[in-house]
Amino acid sequence: MTRILSAREFQAAGEGSIFARMKPYFFLYLLSVYYAPSIGRALGLGDTNVRPDVFLMFVAFVTLIFVPGNLPVAHRIEWVAVWLGLYWLSSLITALVSMAFLGGQLSAILAPITGILKPLMIYTIFFFWVRQSSAVQRLKLIYWGLLLATPLMLIAIAQFLDVSGIRDISNRYYGKIGHRGTTDVLAMLFGGRVCSTFDGEPNQFGTFCAIVLACCMVAALYVRRKAALQGGLLLVFGLTLIGLLLSWSRGAMGGLVAGVLLVMMLTSPLRWIKIALAIILFVVTVGPLMPLTATMRVIQLVTLRNQQGAPIYSEREALWHANVEIWKRDPLFGVMGVPKPAPDNLAIGLGSLTGISGLLLMSAALVAAFWKGLSQFVTWSRATSRWNEPEIRARCALSLMVSVSTLVIVVNGAATPTVLEPRVLEPYWALMAIGLAPLACIGKRQVEGAAHA
């Protein structure tokens, strides 16, 4: 039986390889996704969706694909990548049909077709990049990614507190000029609803907060005997929970609740009780200081009723009907390049943009990611006799992060088109690749040995 490498050997896995050499790209990429405004907005040229991370993705892709020896030998079908690739090919058909028969404008089609390519590009880049690394090294990457997100929460809190200059900078570089639907971004900020750097989209910010909270929660369950790591996770968790509440995003809150329930189902009470204690501590210390509007959003989620007593989805019905009408123009492939309101629903957003074909293919990618993460977690969580190995715990954490984050995305999709939102889809698919790419020195016999040792 092939043994599982020691913690020291796993620590060295991937060092000196492409994994070590491309770490600076990882941090630059995250900083761009988190904080960079669109290039057009920064230069005063108007709203564009092009940020520096697009160029970093291109450089990373060229480095990984065209440098000899970087491409791995395929030992199995990577279904998440397959479904994402088919999703993009289906979207190309949508673009062609829209231009030829449905009045789609080429200039208006370029942005969505480029955005639809991003999941495949990001997943492929990170999949190739981390494949020679250990789970411990990957968990460290995620930990630093969580820490880099901390200033996002401080910006959100500063927006709420109306700190001098923060609101003006936010509206100038990270808000949309004029109106988004019926919501004026500056009026939204004055009303106490925050979006941090997420381009005037509080629901996008709330979705990101829910993913960060899910990762913090899972990491805290599997990090042992490291007070600094635990303290850092607690800090990020507390600030991000404040950010989520200030975003007023009920869908993101609902997604987080679903993620917590999944963790409770898959782990013993002795593990998740520390998360419960952290939440209780937050409620006791910070809860009374939260604004009434944020508290009311939580109550609305619990009661499923809005402030007027109507179902909470009633305010979105008009947007859903408008997008469904556009979808009816081409049910199979959807419509691109025509004016349409914000869908405020993942299934309707995918359907109206990419049709039934795109909806099914993206659903297949999400299900594949969730199921693969869940099956890997079950396999490694059974390696009880090797539980003191940091690598085993790190593998459990990575796999559970994949499944919990995917559940958060899907549940939140009832209220917002989660995987269609640029600043959300990029860190999400990067997390999927980091968690699902083959681990260093792992084969089938090693997995069986870990589960039955």
C-alpha positions as a Markdown table, in Angstrom:
| # | Residue | x | y | z |
|---|---|---|---|---|
| 1 | Met | 0.0 | 0.0 | 0.0 |
| 2 | Thr | 1.4 | 3.4 | -1.0 |
| 3 | Arg | 1.9 | 5.6 | 2.1 |
| 4 | Ile | 0.7 | 9.1 | 2.4 |
| 5 | Leu | 3.6 | 11.6 | 2.5 |
| 6 | Ser | 4.6 | 13.2 | 5.8 |
| 7 | Ala | 3.7 | 16.8 | 6.6 |
| 8 | Arg | 7.3 | 17.9 | 5.9 |
| 9 | Glu | 7.3 | 16.2 | 2.4 |
| 10 | Phe | 3.9 | 17.7 | 1.5 |
| 11 | Gln | 5.2 | 21.1 | 2.6 |
| 12 | Ala | 7.9 | 20.8 | 0.0 |
| 13 | Ala | 5.6 | 19.5 | -2.8 |
| 14 | Gly | 5.4 | 21.9 | -5.7 |
| 15 | Glu | 8.2 | 24.2 | -4.4 |
| 16 | Gly | 10.5 | 25.2 | -7.2 |
| 17 | Ser | 7.8 | 24.3 | -9.7 |
| 18 | Ile | 5.4 | 26.5 | -11.6 |
| 19 | Phe | 3.3 | 26.7 | -8.5 |
| 20 | Ala | 6.0 | 28.6 | -6.6 |
| 21 | Arg | 7.0 | 30.8 | -9.5 |
| 22 | Met | 3.5 | 32.0 | -10.2 |
| 23 | Lys | 2.5 | 32.9 | -6.7 |
| 24 | Pro | 3.0 | 36.7 | -7.4 |
| 25 | Tyr | 0.4 | 36.4 | -10.2 |
| 26 | Phe | -2.1 | 35.0 | -7.7 |
| 27 | Phe | -1.8 | 37.9 | -5.3 |
| 28 | Leu | -1.8 | 40.5 | -8.1 |
| 29 | Tyr | -4.8 | 38.8 | -9.6 |
| 30 | Leu | -6.7 | 38.8 | -6.4 |
| 31 | Leu | -5.8 | 42.5 | -5.7 |
| 32 | Ser | -7.1 | 43.4 | -9.1 |
| 33 | Val | -10.4 | 41.4 | -8.7 |
| 34 | Tyr | -11.0 | 42.9 | -5.2 |
| 35 | Tyr | -9.9 | 46.5 | -5.7 |
| 36 | Ala | -9.2 | 47.6 | -9.3 |
| 37 | Pro | -11.9 | 49.8 | -10.9 |
| 38 | Ser | -12.6 | 49.3 | -14.6 |
| 39 | Ile | -9.9 | 50.8 | -16.7 |
| 40 | Gly | -12.3 | 53.1 | -18.4 |
| 41 | Arg | -13.7 | 54.4 | -15.1 |
| 42 | Ala | -10.1 | 55.0 | -13.8 |
| 43 | Leu | -9.2 | 57.0 | -16.9 |
| 44 | Gly | -12.4 | 59.0 | -16.9 |
| 45 | Leu | -13.6 | 57.3 | -20.1 |
| 46 | Gly | -16.9 | 56.0 | -18.7 |
| 47 | Asp | -18.1 | 52.6 | -17.6 |
| 48 | Thr | -16.3 | 49.5 | -19.0 |
| 49 | Asn | -16.0 | 46.0 | -17.5 |
| 50 | Val | -12.3 | 45.7 | -18.4 |
| 51 | Arg | -10.0 | 45.5 | -15.4 |
| 52 | Pro | -6.3 | 44.7 | -15.1 |
| 53 | Asp | -7.1 | 41.1 | -14.0 |
| 54 | Val | -8.0 | 40.4 | -17.7 |
| 55 | Phe | -4.4 | 41.0 | -18.8 |
| 56 | Leu | -3.0 | 39.0 | -15.8 |
| 57 | Met | -5.3 | 36.1 | -16.9 |
| 58 | Phe | -3.9 | 36.3 | -20.4 |
| 59 | Val | -0.2 | 36.3 | -19.2 |
| 60 | Ala | -0.9 | 33.4 | -16.8 |
| 61 | Phe | -2.7 | 31.4 | -19.5 |
| 62 | Val | 0.2 | 31.9 | -21.9 |
| 63 | Thr | 2.7 | 30.9 | -19.2 |
| 64 | Leu | 0.8 | 27.7 | -18.3 |
| 65 | Ile | -0.3 | 26.6 | -21.7 |
| 66 | Phe | 2.7 | 27.4 | -24.0 |
| 67 | Val | 5.6 | 26.7 | -21.7 |
| 68 | Pro | 6.8 | 23.1 | -22.3 |
| 69 | Gly | 6.2 | 20.7 | -19.4 |
| 70 | Asn | 3.4 | 22.6 | -17.7 |
| 71 | Leu | 0.5 | 20.7 | -19.2 |
| 72 | Pro | -0.3 | 17.6 | -17.1 |
| 73 | Val | -1.1 | 14.1 | -18.6 |
| 74 | Ala | -4.8 | 13.5 | -18.3 |
| 75 | His | -5.7 | 10.5 | -16.1 |
| 76 | Arg | -9.4 | 11.2 | -15.9 |
| 77 | Ile | -12.1 | 13.4 | -17.3 |
| 78 | Glu | -12.4 | 16.7 | -15.5 |
| 79 | Trp | -16.1 | 17.1 | -15.8 |
| 80 | Val | -16.3 | 20.7 | -14.4 |
| 81 | Ala | -14.0 | 21.9 | -17.1 |
| 82 | Val | -15.9 | 19.9 | -19.8 |
| 83 | Trp | -19.2 | 21.4 | -18.8 |
| 84 | Leu | -17.7 | 24.9 | -18.7 |
| 85 | Gly | -16.2 | 24.4 | -22.1 |
| 86 | Leu | -19.5 | 23.3 | -23.6 |
| 87 | Tyr | -21.2 | 26.2 | -21.9 |
| 88 | Trp | -19.0 | 28.6 | -23.7 |
| 89 | Leu | -19.4 | 26.9 | -27.0 |
| 90 | Ser | -23.1 | 27.0 | -26.6 |
| 91 | Ser | -22.8 | 30.7 | -25.8 |
| 92 | Leu | -20.9 | 31.2 | -29.1 |
| 93 | Ile | -23.9 | 29.8 | -30.9 |
| 94 | Thr | -26.2 | 32.2 | -29.0 |
| 95 | Ala | -24.0 | 35.1 | -30.1 |
| 96 | Leu | -24.1 | 34.1 | -33.7 |
| 97 | Val | -27.9 | 33.5 | -33.7 |
| 98 | Ser | -28.6 | 36.8 | -31.9 |
| 99 | Met | -26.6 | 38.8 | -34.4 |
| 100 | Ala | -28.1 | 37.0 | -37.4 |
| 101 | Phe | -31.7 | 36.7 | -36.5 |
| 102 | Leu | -32.6 | 38.5 | -33.2 |
| 103 | Gly | -31.2 | 42.0 | -33.7 |
| 104 | Gly | -28.2 | 41.6 | -31.3 |
| 105 | Gln | -25.5 | 44.3 | -31.7 |
| 106 | Leu | -21.9 | 43.1 | -32.0 |
| 107 | Ser | -20.7 | 45.8 | -29.6 |
| 108 | Ala | -23.2 | 44.7 | -27.0 |
| 109 | Ile | -22.4 | 41.0 | -27.5 |
| 110 | Leu | -18.7 | 41.3 | -26.9 |
| 111 | Ala | -19.0 | 41.9 | -23.1 |
| 112 | Pro | -21.3 | 38.9 | -22.2 |
| 113 | Ile | -19.4 | 36.5 | -24.5 |
| 114 | Thr | -16.1 | 37.5 | -22.9 |
| 115 | Gly | -17.6 | 37.2 | -19.4 |
| 116 | Ile | -19.0 | 33.8 | -20.2 |
| 117 | Leu | -15.4 | 32.7 | -21.2 |
| 118 | Lys | -14.1 | 33.7 | -17.8 |
| 119 | Pro | -15.2 | 30.7 | -15.8 |
| 120 | Leu | -13.5 | 28.3 | -18.2 |
| 121 | Met | -10.3 | 30.5 | -18.3 |
| 122 | Ile | -10.1 | 30.9 | -14.6 |
| 123 | Tyr | -10.8 | 27.3 | -13.8 |
| 124 | Thr | -8.2 | 26.1 | -16.3 |
| 125 | Ile | -5.5 | 28.5 | -15.2 |
| 126 | Phe | -5.8 | 27.7 | -11.5 |
| 127 | Phe | -6.3 | 24.0 | -12.2 |
| 128 | Phe | -3.0 | 23.8 | -14.1 |
| 129 | Trp | -1.3 | 26.1 | -11.6 |
| 130 | Val | -2.0 | 24.3 | -8.3 |
| 131 | Arg | -1.9 | 20.7 | -9.6 |
| 132 | Gln | 1.7 | 20.0 | -8.2 |
| 133 | Ser | 1.0 | 21.5 | -4.8 |
| 134 | Ser | -0.3 | 19.9 | -1.6 |
| 135 | Ala | -3.5 | 20.6 | 0.2 |
| 136 | Val | -1.7 | 22.5 | 3.0 |
| 137 | Gln | -0.1 | 24.9 | 0.5 |
| 138 | Arg | -3.5 | 25.4 | -1.2 |
| 139 | Leu | -5.2 | 26.1 | 2.1 |
| 140 | Lys | -2.5 | 28.7 | 2.8 |
| 141 | Leu | -3.4 | 30.4 | -0.5 |
| 142 | Ile | -7.0 | 30.6 | 0.5 |
| 143 | Tyr | -6.1 | 31.9 | 3.9 |
| 144 | Trp | -4.1 | 34.8 | 2.4 |
| 145 | Gly | -6.9 | 35.4 | -0.1 |
| 146 | Leu | -9.3 | 35.8 | 2.9 |
| 147 | Leu | -6.9 | 38.2 | 4.6 |
| 148 | Leu | -6.6 | 40.3 | 1.4 |
| 149 | Ala | -10.4 | 40.7 | 1.4 |
| 150 | Thr | -10.4 | 42.3 | 4.9 |
| 151 | Pro | -10.0 | 45.9 | 3.5 |
| 152 | Leu | -13.1 | 45.3 | 1.4 |
| 153 | Met | -15.1 | 45.0 | 4.6 |
| 154 | Leu | -13.4 | 48.0 | 6.1 |
| 155 | Ile | -14.3 | 50.0 | 3.0 |
| 156 | Ala | -17.9 | 48.8 | 3.4 |
| 157 | Ile | -18.0 | 49.9 | 7.0 |
| 158 | Ala | -16.5 | 53.2 | 6.1 |
| 159 | Gln | -19.2 | 53.7 | 3.4 |
| 160 | Phe | -21.9 | 53.0 | 6.1 |
| 161 | Leu | -20.2 | 55.4 | 8.6 |
| 162 | Asp | -19.8 | 58.1 | 5.8 |
| 163 | Val | -16.1 | 58.4 | 6.4 |
| 164 | Ser | -14.7 | 61.5 | 4.7 |
| 165 | Gly | -13.9 | 60.9 | 1.0 |
| 166 | Ile | -14.7 | 57.2 | 1.0 |
| 167 | Arg | -18.3 | 57.6 | -0.3 |
| 168 | Asp | -17.2 | 60.0 | -3.1 |
| 169 | Ile | -14.4 | 57.7 | -4.2 |
| 170 | Ser | -16.7 | 54.7 | -4.1 |
| 171 | Asn | -19.3 | 56.5 | -6.3 |
| 172 | Arg | -16.6 | 57.8 | -8.7 |
| 173 | Tyr | -14.7 | 54.6 | -9.2 |
| 174 | Tyr | -16.9 | 51.7 | -8.0 |
| 175 | Gly | -20.4 | 52.9 | -8.6 |
| 176 | Lys | -22.4 | 53.1 | -11.8 |
| 177 | Ile | -23.2 | 56.5 | -13.2 |
| 178 | Gly | -26.9 | 57.3 | -13.1 |
| 179 | His | -29.4 | 54.5 | -12.3 |
| 180 | Arg | -29.2 | 50.7 | -12.2 |
| 181 | Gly | -32.8 | 49.6 | -12.8 |
| 182 | Thr | -34.7 | 51.8 | -10.3 |
| 183 | Thr | -31.9 | 52.2 | -7.7 |
| 184 | Asp | -29.6 | 55.2 | -7.7 |
| 185 | Val | -26.2 | 54.1 | -6.3 |
| 186 | Leu | -25.4 | 57.3 | -4.5 |
| 187 | Ala | -28.9 | 57.4 | -2.9 |
| 188 | Met | -28.4 | 53.7 | -1.9 |
| 189 | Leu | -25.1 | 54.6 | -0.1 |
| 190 | Phe | -26.7 | 57.5 | 1.6 |
| 191 | Gly | -29.5 | 55.1 | 2.7 |
| 192 | Gly | -26.9 | 52.9 | 4.5 |
| 193 | Arg | -26.7 | 50.0 | 2.0 |
| 194 | Val | -23.1 | 49.4 | 1.0 |
| 195 | Cys | -21.4 | 47.7 | -2.0 |
| 196 | Ser | -17.7 | 48.2 | -1.1 |
| 197 | Thr | -15.7 | 48.0 | -4.4 |
| 198 | Phe | -18.3 | 45.9 | -6.2 |
| 199 | Asp | -19.4 | 48.4 | -8.8 |
| 200 | Gly | -22.5 | 49.7 | -7.1 |
| 201 | Glu | -23.9 | 46.1 | -6.7 |
| 202 | Pro | -24.7 | 45.3 | -3.0 |
| 203 | Asn | -26.0 | 41.9 | -3.9 |
| 204 | Gln | -22.7 | 41.0 | -5.6 |
| 205 | Phe | -20.9 | 42.2 | -2.4 |
| 206 | Gly | -23.2 | 40.2 | -0.3 |
| 207 | Thr | -22.6 | 37.1 | -2.3 |
| 208 | Phe | -18.9 | 37.5 | -2.0 |
| 209 | Cys | -19.2 | 38.0 | 1.8 |
| 210 | Ala | -21.2 | 34.7 | 2.0 |
| 211 | Ile | -18.5 | 32.8 | 0.2 |
| 212 | Val | -15.8 | 34.3 | 2.4 |
| 213 | Leu | -17.8 | 33.4 | 5.5 |
| 214 | Ala | -18.2 | 29.9 | 4.3 |
| 215 | Cys | -14.5 | 29.5 | 3.7 |
| 216 | Cys | -13.7 | 31.0 | 7.1 |
| 217 | Met | -16.1 | 28.7 | 8.8 |
| 218 | Val | -14.7 | 25.6 | 7.2 |
| 219 | Ala | -11.1 | 26.6 | 7.7 |
| 220 | Ala | -11.7 | 27.3 | 11.4 |
| 221 | Leu | -12.9 | 23.7 | 11.8 |
| 222 | Tyr | -9.7 | 22.2 | 10.5 |
| 223 | Val | -6.9 | 24.6 | 11.7 |
| 224 | Arg | -5.3 | 23.3 | 14.9 |
| 225 | Arg | -2.8 | 24.6 | 17.4 |
| 226 | Lys | -2.2 | 27.9 | 15.5 |
| 227 | Ala | -3.5 | 30.8 | 17.5 |
| 228 | Ala | -2.4 | 33.4 | 14.8 |
| 229 | Leu | -4.4 | 31.6 | 12.1 |
| 230 | Gln | -7.4 | 31.1 | 14.3 |
| 231 | Gly | -7.3 | 34.8 | 15.3 |
| 232 | Gly | -7.0 | 35.9 | 11.7 |
| 233 | Leu | -9.9 | 33.8 | 10.7 |
| 234 | Leu | -12.0 | 35.2 | 13.5 |
| 235 | Leu | -11.1 | 38.8 | 12.5 |
| 236 | Val | -12.1 | 38.1 | 8.9 |
| 237 | Phe | -15.2 | 36.3 | 9.9 |
| 238 | Gly | -16.4 | 39.1 | 12.2 |
| 239 | Leu | -15.7 | 41.9 | 9.7 |
| 240 | Thr | -17.2 | 40.0 | 6.8 |
| 241 | Leu | -20.4 | 39.2 | 8.8 |
| 242 | Ile | -20.8 | 42.9 | 9.3 |
| 243 | Gly | -20.3 | 43.5 | 5.6 |
| 244 | Leu | -22.9 | 40.9 | 4.7 |
| 245 | Leu | -25.5 | 42.6 | 7.0 |
| 246 | Leu | -24.7 | 46.0 | 5.7 |
| 247 | Ser | -25.2 | 44.8 | 2.1 |
| 248 | Trp | -28.8 | 44.0 | 3.0 |
| 249 | Ser | -28.6 | 40.9 | 0.7 |
| 250 | Arg | -31.2 | 38.5 | 1.9 |
| 251 | Gly | -30.3 | 36.0 | -0.8 |
| 252 | Ala | -26.7 | 35.9 | 0.4 |
| 253 | Met | -27.8 | 35.5 | 4.0 |
| 254 | Gly | -30.1 | 32.6 | 2.9 |
| 255 | Gly | -27.2 | 31.0 | 1.0 |
| 256 | Leu | -25.0 | 31.3 | 4.1 |
| 257 | Val | -27.6 | 29.6 | 6.3 |
| 258 | Ala | -27.8 | 26.8 | 3.8 |
| 259 | Gly | -24.0 | 26.4 | 3.9 |
| 260 | Val | -24.0 | 26.3 | 7.7 |
| 261 | Leu | -26.7 | 23.6 | 7.7 |
| 262 | Leu | -24.6 | 21.5 | 5.3 |
| 263 | Val | -21.5 | 21.9 | 7.5 |
| 264 | Met | -23.6 | 20.8 | 10.5 |
| 265 | Met | -24.8 | 17.7 | 8.6 |
| 266 | Leu | -21.3 | 16.6 | 7.6 |
| 267 | Thr | -19.3 | 17.3 | 10.7 |
| 268 | Ser | -19.7 | 16.4 | 14.4 |
| 269 | Pro | -21.0 | 19.0 | 16.9 |
| 270 | Leu | -17.5 | 19.1 | 18.6 |
| 271 | Arg | -16.2 | 20.6 | 15.4 |
| 272 | Trp | -18.8 | 23.2 | 14.5 |
| 273 | Ile | -19.5 | 24.3 | 18.1 |
| 274 | Lys | -16.7 | 26.8 | 17.8 |
| 275 | Ile | -18.5 | 28.5 | 14.9 |
| 276 | Ala | -21.7 | 28.6 | 17.0 |
| 277 | Leu | -19.7 | 30.3 | 19.8 |
| 278 | Ala | -18.2 | 32.8 | 17.3 |
| 279 | Ile | -21.7 | 33.7 | 16.0 |
| 280 | Ile | -23.1 | 34.0 | 19.6 |
| 281 | Leu | -20.2 | 36.3 | 20.5 |
| 282 | Phe | -20.9 | 38.5 | 17.4 |
| 283 | Val | -24.6 | 38.7 | 18.2 |
| 284 | Val | -24.0 | 39.7 | 21.8 |
| 285 | Thr | -21.3 | 42.2 | 21.1 |
| 286 | Val | -22.0 | 43.7 | 17.7 |
| 287 | Gly | -25.6 | 42.8 | 17.1 |
| 288 | Pro | -27.0 | 45.6 | 19.2 |
| 289 | Leu | -24.9 | 48.1 | 17.3 |
| 290 | Met | -26.2 | 47.1 | 13.8 |
| 291 | Pro | -28.7 | 49.5 | 12.1 |
| 292 | Leu | -32.4 | 48.7 | 12.3 |
| 293 | Thr | -32.5 | 48.3 | 8.5 |
| 294 | Ala | -30.0 | 45.5 | 8.5 |
| 295 | Thr | -31.8 | 43.7 | 11.3 |
| 296 | Met | -35.1 | 44.1 | 9.4 |
| 297 | Arg | -33.6 | 42.4 | 6.3 |
| 298 | Val | -32.7 | 39.3 | 8.5 |
| 299 | Ile | -36.3 | 39.3 | 9.8 |
| 300 | Gln | -37.6 | 39.5 | 6.3 |
| 301 | Leu | -35.5 | 36.5 | 5.3 |
| 302 | Val | -36.9 | 34.5 | 8.3 |
| 303 | Thr | -40.5 | 35.5 | 7.6 |
| 304 | Leu | -40.2 | 35.5 | 3.8 |
| 305 | Arg | -42.1 | 38.8 | 3.8 |
| 306 | Asn | -40.9 | 42.3 | 2.8 |
| 307 | Gln | -41.5 | 45.5 | 4.7 |
| 308 | Gln | -45.0 | 45.9 | 3.2 |
| 309 | Gly | -45.9 | 42.3 | 4.2 |
| 310 | Ala | -45.8 | 41.0 | 0.7 |
| 311 | Pro | -43.7 | 37.9 | -0.3 |
| 312 | Ile | -40.0 | 39.0 | -0.5 |
| 313 | Tyr | -39.9 | 37.9 | -4.2 |
| 314 | Ser | -42.7 | 40.2 | -5.2 |
| 315 | Glu | -40.4 | 43.2 | -5.8 |
| 316 | Arg | -38.5 | 41.1 | -8.4 |
| 317 | Glu | -41.4 | 39.6 | -10.3 |
| 318 | Ala | -41.5 | 42.4 | -12.9 |
| 319 | Leu | -37.8 | 41.9 | -13.7 |
| 320 | Trp | -38.3 | 38.1 | -14.0 |
| 321 | His | -41.2 | 38.5 | -16.3 |
| 322 | Ala | -39.3 | 40.9 | -18.5 |
| 323 | Asn | -36.4 | 38.5 | -18.8 |
| 324 | Val | -38.6 | 35.6 | -19.5 |
| 325 | Glu | -40.2 | 37.5 | -22.4 |
| 326 | Ile | -36.7 | 38.0 | -23.9 |
| 327 | Trp | -35.9 | 34.3 | -23.3 |
| 328 | Lys | -39.0 | 33.3 | -25.2 |
| 329 | Arg | -37.5 | 34.8 | -28.4 |
| 330 | Asp | -35.1 | 31.9 | -28.5 |
| 331 | Pro | -35.8 | 29.3 | -25.7 |
| 332 | Leu | -32.9 | 27.0 | -26.7 |
| 333 | Phe | -30.0 | 29.4 | -27.0 |
| 334 | Gly | -31.2 | 32.7 | -25.4 |
| 335 | Val | -30.6 | 36.2 | -26.6 |
| 336 | Met | -27.5 | 38.4 | -26.4 |
| 337 | Gly | -26.8 | 42.0 | -27.5 |
| 338 | Val | -30.3 | 43.4 | -26.7 |
| 339 | Pro | -31.3 | 45.7 | -23.9 |
| 340 | Lys | -32.6 | 43.8 | -20.9 |
| 341 | Pro | -33.2 | 44.5 | -17.2 |
| 342 | Ala | -31.2 | 42.9 | -14.4 |
| 343 | Pro | -32.6 | 39.3 | -14.1 |
| 344 | Asp | -32.2 | 39.1 | -10.3 |
| 345 | Asn | -32.3 | 35.3 | -10.6 |
| 346 | Leu | -29.6 | 32.8 | -11.6 |
| 347 | Ala | -31.8 | 30.4 | -13.6 |
| 348 | Ile | -33.7 | 33.2 | -15.4 |
| 349 | Gly | -30.4 | 35.1 | -16.0 |
| 350 | Leu | -28.8 | 32.1 | -17.6 |
| 351 | Gly | -31.9 | 31.2 | -19.5 |
| 352 | Ser | -32.5 | 34.7 | -21.0 |
| 353 | Leu | -28.8 | 35.1 | -21.9 |
| 354 | Thr | -27.8 | 31.5 | -23.0 |
| 355 | Gly | -31.1 | 29.6 | -23.3 |
| 356 | Ile | -32.0 | 26.2 | -22.0 |
| 357 | Ser | -28.6 | 24.8 | -23.3 |
| 358 | Gly | -26.5 | 27.3 | -21.3 |
| 359 | Leu | -28.7 | 26.8 | -18.2 |
| 360 | Leu | -28.3 | 23.0 | -18.3 |
| 361 | Leu | -24.6 | 23.1 | -19.0 |
| 362 | Met | -23.9 | 25.6 | -16.2 |
| 363 | Ser | -26.1 | 23.6 | -13.9 |
| 364 | Ala | -24.1 | 20.5 | -14.8 |
| 365 | Ala | -20.8 | 22.3 | -13.9 |
| 366 | Leu | -22.2 | 23.5 | -10.6 |
| 367 | Val | -23.5 | 20.0 | -9.7 |
| 368 | Ala | -20.2 | 18.4 | -10.7 |
| 369 | Ala | -18.3 | 20.8 | -8.5 |
| 370 | Phe | -20.6 | 20.2 | -5.6 |
| 371 | Trp | -20.6 | 16.4 | -5.9 |
| 372 | Lys | -16.9 | 16.1 | -6.4 |
| 373 | Gly | -16.2 | 18.2 | -3.4 |
| 374 | Leu | -18.6 | 16.3 | -1.3 |
| 375 | Ser | -17.3 | 12.9 | -2.4 |
| 376 | Gln | -13.7 | 13.9 | -1.7 |
| 377 | Phe | -14.6 | 15.2 | 1.7 |
| 378 | Val | -16.3 | 11.9 | 2.6 |
| 379 | Thr | -13.3 | 10.0 | 1.5 |
| 380 | Trp | -10.7 | 12.0 | 3.4 |
| 381 | Ser | -12.9 | 12.5 | 6.5 |
| 382 | Arg | -12.9 | 8.7 | 7.0 |
| 383 | Ala | -9.1 | 8.7 | 7.4 |
| 384 | Thr | -9.5 | 8.9 | 11.2 |
| 385 | Ser | -6.4 | 7.0 | 12.0 |
| 386 | Arg | -4.3 | 9.7 | 10.3 |
| 387 | Trp | -6.2 | 12.6 | 11.6 |
| 388 | Asn | -3.2 | 14.3 | 13.1 |
| 389 | Glu | -1.7 | 14.7 | 9.7 |
| 390 | Pro | -2.1 | 18.4 | 8.6 |
| 391 | Glu | -2.4 | 17.3 | 5.0 |
| 392 | Ile | -5.5 | 15.1 | 5.7 |
| 393 | Arg | -7.2 | 17.9 | 7.6 |
| 394 | Ala | -6.4 | 20.4 | 4.8 |
| 395 | Arg | -7.9 | 18.0 | 2.2 |
| 396 | Cys | -11.1 | 17.8 | 4.2 |
| 397 | Ala | -11.2 | 21.6 | 4.4 |
| 398 | Leu | -10.6 | 22.2 | 0.7 |
| 399 | Ser | -13.3 | 19.7 | -0.3 |
| 400 | Leu | -15.8 | 21.0 | 2.1 |
| 401 | Met | -15.2 | 24.6 | 1.0 |
| 402 | Val | -16.0 | 23.6 | -2.6 |
| 403 | Ser | -19.3 | 22.0 | -1.7 |
| 404 | Val | -20.4 | 24.7 | 0.8 |
| 405 | Ser | -19.5 | 27.6 | -1.5 |
| 406 | Thr | -21.3 | 26.0 | -4.4 |
| 407 | Leu | -24.4 | 25.6 | -2.2 |
| 408 | Val | -24.2 | 29.3 | -1.2 |
| 409 | Ile | -24.0 | 30.3 | -4.8 |
| 410 | Val | -26.9 | 28.2 | -5.9 |
| 411 | Val | -29.3 | 29.1 | -3.0 |
| 412 | Asn | -28.4 | 32.8 | -3.4 |
| 413 | Gly | -29.2 | 32.4 | -7.1 |
| 414 | Ala | -32.9 | 32.7 | -6.2 |
| 415 | Ala | -32.3 | 36.4 | -5.8 |
| 416 | Thr | -29.3 | 37.3 | -7.9 |
| 417 | Pro | -27.5 | 35.9 | -11.0 |
| 418 | Thr | -24.5 | 34.8 | -8.9 |
| 419 | Val | -22.2 | 33.1 | -11.4 |
| 420 | Leu | -22.9 | 35.8 | -14.0 |
| 421 | Glu | -21.5 | 38.6 | -11.8 |
| 422 | Pro | -17.8 | 39.4 | -12.6 |
| 423 | Arg | -16.3 | 40.1 | -9.2 |
| 424 | Val | -18.1 | 37.0 | -7.8 |
| 425 | Leu | -17.6 | 34.4 | -10.5 |
| 426 | Glu | -13.8 | 35.0 | -10.6 |
| 427 | Pro | -12.9 | 34.1 | -7.0 |
| 428 | Tyr | -15.6 | 31.4 | -7.0 |
| 429 | Trp | -14.1 | 29.5 | -9.9 |
| 430 | Ala | -10.6 | 30.0 | -8.7 |
| 431 | Leu | -11.7 | 28.4 | -5.4 |
| 432 | Met | -13.2 | 25.5 | -7.3 |
| 433 | Ala | -10.0 | 24.8 | -9.2 |
| 434 | Ile | -7.8 | 25.1 | -6.1 |
| 435 | Gly | -10.1 | 22.7 | -4.2 |
| 436 | Leu | -10.7 | 20.2 | -7.1 |
| 437 | Ala | -7.4 | 19.9 | -9.0 |
| 438 | Pro | -5.5 | 16.7 | -8.4 |
| 439 | Leu | -3.3 | 16.8 | -5.3 |
| 440 | Ala | 0.4 | 16.2 | -5.2 |
| 441 | Cys | 1.5 | 12.5 | -5.2 |
| 442 | Ile | -2.1 | 11.2 | -4.9 |
| 443 | Gly | -3.3 | 8.2 | -6.7 |
| 444 | Lys | -6.2 | 5.8 | -6.3 |
| 445 | Arg | -4.3 | 3.4 | -4.0 |
| 446 | Gln | -3.3 | 6.2 | -1.7 |
| 447 | Val | -6.9 | 7.4 | -1.4 |
| 448 | Glu | -8.0 | 3.9 | -0.6 |
| 449 | Gly | -5.2 | 3.6 | 1.9 |
| 450 | Ala | -6.1 | 6.8 | 3.7 |
| 451 | Ala | -9.8 | 5.9 | 3.9 |
| 452 | His | -9.0 | 2.4 | 5.3 |
| 453 | Ala | -5.8 | 2.8 | 7.1 |
